[in-house]
Amino acid sequence: MNVIGILIADDQAMIRAGLRLVIGTQPDLAVLGEASDGQRAVELARSLRPDVVLLDIAMPRLDGLEAARRILSAPEPPRVIMLTTYDTDENLGHALHAGVSGFLLKVSPPEHLFAAIRSAARGELLLDPAVTGRVVDAYRRAQPAAPPPETGLTPREEQVLRLVARGLSNGEIAGTLSISEATVSTHMNRLLAKLGLRDRAQAVRYAYESGVVRPGDP
């Protein structure tokens, strides 16, 4: 069994202790370290090389957004999941642009936390249902209008990309397009290769940045 290594970064000791305790109930998850400020989070991400960093967006010394940027700028960076107390935090859209792999409210149930960590480790983007709408709307508004690019994708691959950008899972895409999940995975792998993208999270950002998906699209 592959164990996912996790770094917890939050300035509140009780939050860190609670996360460590909850994560410790899962045999495939392991906490490698803790940081109480953004600068320490960057340092530990480089030295411990976790698979996933749980990063509070409001941190002392170095705020979570800048810490995320620095962590993600390193070679072979870990995935970063932003933790926030407020679903209206204006920095969430900027964090998505920086390349984070997920967002969670601190009041989210443990199963959402586990799903977010595992999804991030697989290279997928996971947004807490409570913040999805606000994050995507903020991200869309931050993107300049541009004509859709020539992607080289087949019509079916473009359909899959649009649905991925809407937050659908492979199973939901399969149901929408009346194809198998294996076929969805094949289309996904091909479009990632054609676009030179690493994972699903990058595909979502590409879809909005390039204009393949636009605000107000059905």
N, C-alpha and C positions, 0 to 999 in steps of 0.2 A: 504494500500500500504506500503510495506517495503521500508524504506529509507536507502540508503547506505551511511554510514558515511565515510568521506574522510579527510585525513591529507595531506596537500601540503608541500613538503620540497624542497626548491630551494633557492640558495643564492641571486638570483636576484629578487628584490621587484616587478619589472614590470611583470616578468613571473608569480610570485605568484598572483598578482592582476588580470592578464589576465585569469589565470586558474580559480580563484574564480568566476570571472564574467561569464565565459562561463559555468562553472558547475552549477552556480545559475539559468540557464535557464531551468534546468531539474528538474521536481518535485520529482523524485525518488532519487536524489543525493543531499547531503548536506556536505558542508565543515565544519569540526569541529575545525580545527586549522591550523596554518602555522608555519613552522620552516625555519630559514635562514642558518642553518648549520647541519651537520650530527649528532653531539652529541645531539642537541636539538630535532632533529627528533626522535632519539631513546627514549628520555625522554617523549616526547609527545605521541609517539605510546603506551607507557606503561600506561600513565595517562589518555589519552582520549579514548583509545581502539577503534580506527577507524576500519572499515571493510577493507578499502583499503588505502594504502599509496602511493602517487605519489612522487617518490624520484629521485632527480637529481643525476646522477652518478658522477658528479664533484662538491664536496662540501667542504667548509672549516671546520677546526677543526677535522672532521672525514669524510673521503671520503664516497661517496654513497655506494660503494661496501661493506665496513666494516660496515656501518650503516645498510645495508640490512641484513647482517649476524647476527648482534646483534638483530635486530627487529625480525627476523625469528627464532631465538633461544629461544625466550620467549614462555611460555605455551600459547596455543591457539593464535598464532600470527595472525596479519592481513595479507592480501595479499599485495604484494609489486609490483608496476609497476615502472620500471626504465625509467627515462626521459634522453635523450641524444641529443646533438647537431649534433653528427657525427655518420654516419652509419658504420664507420670504427673503432669505439672505441674498443680497444682490451679487455677492461674489460667486454664487453657484454657477452662473453662466460662464464667467471668466475661468472658473476651474475646469469646466468641460472643455473649453478651448485650449487649456493648458495640457490636456491629455489624460485627465484622471479617468478611472475605469468605473466609478460608481459614486453614488451619494446615498447617505442614510441619515435619517433623523435619529438622535440619541434615544428617543422614546420608542424606536422601532422594536418589534418583538424579536427574540433570539433567532427564530427561523429566517427572518429577513437578513439578519447579520450573516448567518452561515451561508445563505444563498448568494449574498453579495461577494463574500470572500471567495467562494468556489467559482463563481462566474468570472470574477476578476482574474483568478489564477488561470482560467482557461482562455483568457484574452477577450472576454465578452464585456459588454457595457451593461451595467444594471443600475437603474434609478429606482429609489424608493417610490412606491406609488404616490406617496404624499407630496413628493417634490417634482415628479416627472414633468407635469405641465408647466410649472414655473421655470424650471431649468431650461427646457427646450425652447420656450418662448423667448427667454432672455438670450439664449444662444443664437436663435434665429435673428433677433433684432440687431445683434452685434455684427452680423455678416453683411458685407456690401453686396448689392444686387449684381449679378453677373449672369451671362447667358450660359446655359448648360454646356459642359464641355463635350468634345468627342471622346467618349470613353473606350470605344472598342468593344463594349459589352454587347452581348446578344440581348434581344428584347426581354427574354426570360430572366437573364442575369440582372438587368436593370430593374425588373419587377422585384426580384429578391432584395436588391440593394435598397429600394424605396421602403420595402416592408421592414427590413432590418432597421432602417433609420427611424421608423415609427415605433420601434421598441418591441416588435414581435419576436417571439422565440422561433426556433426552427419548426417546432410542432405546430405553432399557430400559422406560420407561413405555409406549411404543407397543407393545412386545412383550408386556408384562403385560396391557394392555387390548385387545390385538388391533385397534389403530387405527394410522393413519399418523403419522409424526413431525410432518407439517404440521398434522394435527388436534390433536396434543398442544400444539404451539406456539400454535394458535388458542385452545385452552382456557386455556393459561397466560396469554396476553395478556388474555383476558377476566377471569380471576379477579384478576389484578393490578389491573386497572382498577376492578373492583367493590370491592376491599378497600382501594383507595387506596395500593397498595404500589409501590415503585420498581422492584424487581428480584427475582430468584429468592432471593437471600440474605435479603431482608426477608420473603419468603413463608415460608421455613423457620422463621425466628424467630416469625413470627405464628402459625404452626401449633402450635408448642409453647406459646407464651405464652397463647394463647386457649383452649387445651384441645381444639382440633380433633384433635390427636394427643396421646395420653397415654402415660406410661410403661407398658410391658407390653402395649400394643396389638400385635396380630399384624401 
